[in-house]
Amino acid sequence: MRLALIGTLALLMAACQSQPEHPPIRTVENLDLDRFMGDWYVIANIPTPPEKDAYNAVESYERLGPNKVGVTFTFNEGGFDGEREKMTPTGFVSERDNAIWKMQFFWPLRADYRVVYVDDQYQTTIIGRQKRDYLWIMARDPDPDEATLRRLYDIAADAGYDTSKIQRVPQRW
């Protein structure tokens, strides 16, 4: 758990540092927040510090209000049998674009969080950041087929991400 806290602090401090401007990252138009809620398996990512050795990572969303989302992120640290870690940030949804959130791990700092892609059936999604420093490829199924993964990597590349930095997150259920 200490690793998760340290990693979260590092992520938030990095989010506060000035970075070169990037062209605006496109987000999902007309995101249906209610359909987006629920469990998502983290299939691949450009990891934050606490996620670098994560197994069985799952991100769960629950509506807490019109512009507020409760988030539970869980994973096993270091292996499938590792200690189960849990983080519970809150997502604050932008009133002008509900695919843009601010993720708050602790007050008052909020990190950029954007729904870059979701398929029509709400079975796969890509979450990114304007800085393109972190990325999460997630699915409702812990083992999507390779063609689906290739398509998601291509979407990430089109959004300006360096796909060589993307790591698979081991999933075994």
C-alpha positions as CSV (number, residue, x, y, z in Angstrom):
1,M,0.0,0.0,0.0
2,R,2.9,2.4,0.7
3,L,4.1,1.9,-2.9
4,A,0.6,2.9,-4.1
5,L,0.6,6.1,-2.1
6,I,4.1,7.0,-3.2
7,G,3.2,6.3,-6.8
8,T,0.1,8.4,-6.6
9,L,2.0,11.3,-5.1
10,A,4.6,11.1,-7.9
11,L,1.8,11.1,-10.5
12,L,0.1,14.1,-9.0
13,M,3.4,16.0,-8.6
14,A,4.2,15.2,-12.3
15,A,0.7,16.4,-13.3
16,C,1.4,19.8,-11.7
17,Q,4.7,20.4,-13.5
18,S,4.7,22.5,-16.6
19,Q,5.0,20.4,-19.8
20,P,5.2,21.4,-23.4
21,E,1.8,21.9,-25.0
22,H,0.4,19.0,-27.0
23,P,-2.3,19.3,-29.7
24,P,-5.7,18.7,-28.1
25,I,-6.5,15.0,-27.6
26,R,-9.8,14.0,-29.1
27,T,-12.3,12.5,-26.7
28,V,-15.5,10.5,-27.1
29,E,-18.4,12.5,-28.3
30,N,-21.6,12.1,-26.3
31,L,-20.2,9.6,-23.8
32,D,-23.1,7.7,-22.1
33,L,-21.9,7.9,-18.5
34,D,-24.4,5.3,-17.3
35,R,-23.3,2.7,-19.9
36,F,-19.7,3.5,-19.1
37,M,-20.1,2.7,-15.4
38,G,-19.2,-0.7,-14.0
39,D,-16.1,-2.9,-14.2
40,W,-13.3,-2.6,-16.7
41,Y,-10.2,-4.9,-16.8
42,V,-7.0,-3.0,-17.5
43,I,-5.6,-4.9,-20.4
44,A,-2.6,-2.7,-21.2
45,N,-1.2,0.7,-20.1
46,I,1.5,3.2,-20.0
47,P,1.6,2.8,-16.2
48,T,1.7,5.2,-13.4
49,P,4.3,4.3,-10.7
50,P,2.0,2.1,-8.6
51,E,0.9,0.2,-11.7
52,K,4.3,-0.9,-12.9
53,D,4.0,-4.3,-11.3
54,A,0.2,-4.7,-11.3
55,Y,-1.6,-8.0,-12.0
56,N,-5.4,-8.5,-12.4
57,A,-6.0,-4.7,-12.5
58,V,-9.6,-3.7,-12.5
59,E,-11.1,-0.2,-12.7
60,S,-14.7,0.2,-11.5
61,Y,-16.9,3.2,-11.9
62,E,-20.1,4.2,-10.0
63,R,-22.2,7.3,-10.5
64,L,-22.3,9.4,-7.4
65,G,-24.1,12.3,-9.0
66,P,-24.6,14.1,-12.4
67,N,-20.9,15.1,-12.5
68,K,-19.3,12.8,-9.9
69,V,-18.0,9.3,-10.3
70,G,-16.8,7.0,-7.6
71,V,-13.7,5.0,-8.7
72,T,-12.3,1.8,-7.3
73,F,-9.0,0.7,-8.7
74,T,-7.7,-2.7,-7.5
75,F,-4.8,-4.9,-8.5
76,N,-2.4,-7.6,-7.2
77,E,1.0,-6.2,-6.5
78,G,3.9,-8.1,-8.0
79,G,2.1,-11.2,-9.1
80,F,-1.3,-13.0,-9.3
81,D,-0.9,-14.0,-5.7
82,G,0.4,-10.6,-4.5
83,E,-1.2,-8.4,-2.0
84,R,-4.5,-6.9,-3.3
85,E,-4.1,-3.1,-3.5
86,K,-7.0,-0.7,-3.7
87,M,-7.3,3.0,-4.6
88,T,-10.5,5.0,-4.4
89,P,-10.2,8.3,-6.2
90,T,-13.2,10.4,-7.2
91,G,-13.8,11.5,-10.8
92,F,-15.2,14.9,-11.4
93,V,-16.9,15.1,-14.9
94,S,-16.6,18.3,-16.9
95,E,-19.9,20.0,-17.5
96,R,-18.9,21.0,-21.0
97,D,-17.6,17.5,-22.1
98,N,-18.5,14.4,-20.1
99,A,-15.5,12.5,-21.5
100,I,-13.1,14.9,-19.7
101,W,-12.7,14.2,-16.0
102,K,-10.5,15.4,-13.2
103,M,-9.4,12.5,-11.0
104,Q,-8.8,13.4,-7.4
105,F,-6.8,10.9,-5.2
106,F,-6.7,13.5,-2.4
107,W,-7.7,17.1,-1.9
108,P,-7.0,19.5,-3.5
109,L,-5.0,18.0,-6.4
110,R,-6.9,16.7,-9.5
111,A,-5.3,14.9,-12.4
112,D,-6.3,15.0,-16.0
113,Y,-8.3,11.9,-17.2
114,R,-10.0,11.6,-20.6
115,V,-12.1,9.0,-22.3
116,V,-10.3,8.9,-25.7
117,Y,-12.3,6.0,-27.2
118,V,-15.1,3.6,-26.4
119,D,-16.6,1.2,-28.9
120,D,-20.3,1.3,-29.7
121,Q,-21.2,-1.6,-27.4
122,Y,-19.2,-0.1,-24.5
123,Q,-17.0,-3.2,-24.3
124,T,-13.5,-1.6,-24.9
125,T,-12.2,1.8,-24.0
126,I,-9.0,3.9,-24.0
127,I,-8.4,6.4,-21.3
128,G,-5.7,9.0,-21.8
129,R,-4.4,12.4,-20.7
130,Q,-3.7,15.6,-22.6
131,K,0.0,15.2,-22.0
132,R,0.0,11.7,-23.4
133,D,2.1,10.5,-20.5
134,Y,-0.2,7.7,-19.2
135,L,-2.7,5.5,-21.0
136,W,-5.1,2.7,-20.1
137,I,-6.6,0.2,-22.5
138,M,-9.5,-1.5,-20.8
139,A,-12.2,-4.0,-21.7
140,R,-15.2,-5.6,-20.1
141,D,-13.6,-9.0,-20.8
142,P,-10.2,-9.8,-19.2
143,D,-8.9,-11.5,-22.4
144,P,-9.8,-9.7,-25.6
145,D,-8.7,-11.1,-28.9
146,E,-5.5,-10.0,-30.6
147,A,-7.3,-8.2,-33.4
148,T,-9.2,-6.1,-30.9
149,L,-5.9,-5.2,-29.1
150,R,-4.2,-4.3,-32.4
151,R,-7.1,-2.0,-33.2
152,L,-6.9,-0.3,-29.8
153,Y,-3.1,0.1,-30.1
154,D,-3.8,1.8,-33.5
155,I,-6.3,4.1,-32.0
156,A,-3.8,5.0,-29.3
157,A,-1.1,5.7,-31.9
158,D,-3.6,7.9,-33.9
159,A,-4.2,9.9,-30.6
160,G,-0.5,10.7,-30.4
161,Y,0.7,8.0,-28.0
162,D,4.1,6.2,-28.4
163,T,2.8,2.6,-28.5
164,S,6.2,1.2,-27.7
165,K,5.7,2.4,-24.1
166,I,2.4,0.4,-23.7
167,Q,2.7,-2.6,-21.5
168,R,0.4,-5.6,-21.2
169,V,-1.2,-6.0,-17.8
170,P,-1.3,-9.7,-16.8
171,Q,-4.9,-10.9,-16.2
172,R,-5.8,-14.4,-14.9
173,W,-9.2,-15.1,-13.4
